Amino acid sequence: MAQIRLTGTMREITSALDRIAAIGRNPSRVLAAVGEELIQSTQRRFETQTAPDGTPWAPLNPHYAADKAAVRPGAGILTYTQHLRRGISRYVDGRTLVWGSNLDYAAVHQFGAVIKPKAGGGDPKKSLHFALGGRTLMVRSVTIPARPYLGFTAEDRLTVIEELEDALARAMRA
């Protein structure tokens, strides 16, 4: 029978294994680092104006695009004030990483929506009033298409793996 026998202290190996186990018990530091990377990945979508799957966002209504260009030339879709892009944040809750936006209108842009006037006693004559293309419009509803910016891509998956590998390598070297 062939054997290899190690003798002596295993303190360094035991210590490294303890540090690795500590990451498993409390992954918050790794998750926080991953969250920062996911925020950056999400913010890049505002530059490329694409969904996590790579498809372009739905174009703006041509009249709205013209009005927008007159006030803020060069502003793209969902980037008029940059609030939505800058409002992406993350938090770690135990073993869970959450990232996104808590702005009131964030979900409307992520999932799309049909905007209707507030129900005033069921009056079907109620309408939305707004200016667009130099005209005042009165309409029963406005459809805002989904322009997904939140999501988890194959590139994001690699980022998670890289962050975990880095954390494990640091734990083994410490």
N, C-alpha and C positions, 0 to 999 in steps of 0.2 A: 504494500500500500504506500502510495506517495503522499507526503504531508508537508505542509508548511506550518511552522509554529512561530507565532509572534510572542515575544515576551517583553516585559518592561511596562512602562507607563503608557496608557492610552489617553492621557489627559487632553492632548491637543485634538485628537479625533472625537472624543466625548464632548469637548467644548464646542467644536464645530457642529456636531450633530444637535447639541442643545440650542445653538443659535438658529439652525435651520428649523428645528421644531418650534422655536419661538415665533418664527414667521408664520407657520401654520396656525398657531394658537391665536395670534393677533396680526392679521395681514393688513392692518389699517395703513401703515406706511407705504406698503407696496400699492395698495388700492389708491391712495392719495396721489402717488406718482403716476399711476395709470390714468387717473382722472384728469390730471393736468394735460397729459398727452391727448386724451380724448376731447378735451376742450379745444385744443389746437386743431385737431383733425376736423372737428365740427365747424370751427371758425373758417377753415380753409374752404369749406363748401360755399360760404358766402362769397368768396373770391371767384370760385369756379362756377358758381350758380348751378350746382348740380346736387341731386339727391345722393344718399349713401350708395345707391346701386349704380351711380354714374350717369343716370339720365338727366338731361337738362330740366331745369324748373320750367313750369308753364310760363309762357310769355305774358307780359303785362297787356292789359287792354290798350290798344293803340292810342286812344284819346288820353287815357291816364298817363301813358308813357310820355306823350308830348307835353302834357302839363307838368309832369315831374321834371323832364329835361329842361324846361324853361326856367324852373326855380332852382334846380340843383343839377347842372349838367354833369354827366358822367356817373351819376348815381345808378347803381344796378337794382335788380330785383331784391327786395327785402333789405336794402342797404341805405335807404333815404337818410335815416338818423344814426344808423349803426347801433341803436339800442339793443335790437334783438341779437346781433352778433356779439356785442360786448356783454350781454346779459347771460351768456352761457356760463353756468357754474357747476360745481360738483360738491358732493358731500359723501362721507363714508359713515355708514351706520352698521357697526359690527363687521360682518363679513360681506356687506353689500355696498357697492359703489353705485351712486345715482348721479347722473349728469343731465343737464337740460336747462330750461328757462322757467322762471316763475312769473314772467310777464303775462299780463291778462290776455294778450293777443297771440301768444306763442303757439298755442294749440290750433288756432285758426289757420295759421300759416303752415303748420306741420301736417294737419289733416284736411284742410279745406273747410269751408262752411258756406251755408246760405244765410245771409243776413236779411232779416225781415223787421218791419217796424214792430215796436212793442204793441202787444194786444191791448187795445183800448175798448173793452167791452165788446169785442168781436166785430168791430167795424171794418168791413172789407174795403172801405174807401181809404183806409190809412195807407200812407206811402212814405218811402224814404225820399228825402230832398237833399240834393248835393249838386255842386258845380263840377262839370267835366267837359273838357274841350270847348270852353267858352260858353257853355249853355248850362242852364239850371235844369236838372232832371228830377222827375218824380217817378219812382218805380216801386213796384210791390216787393221786389227782392233783388239782392245782389249776390252772385255766386263768386266766392273767392276760391280758386283752385288750390289743391294741396301742393305745397312746395316743401317736401320733406328735407329737413336739414339735420335732424337727429337720427342716428342709426349706428350700427356696428358693422364695419366692413372687414374684409379679409385683411386689409392693411392694419386695421385696429387690432385684430386678433394677434397679428405678429408683434405689435407694440406691447400687448399684454405679456406675451411670452418673453420678449426681450427684457421687459421690466422685472419679471420674476427671475429670469436667469441672472440679471445683474444683482438682484437682492440676494440670491443664493450664493453667487460668487463672492460678494462682500462678506456674507456670513461665514463662508469657508476660510476666507483670508484673515478675518479679524483675530 
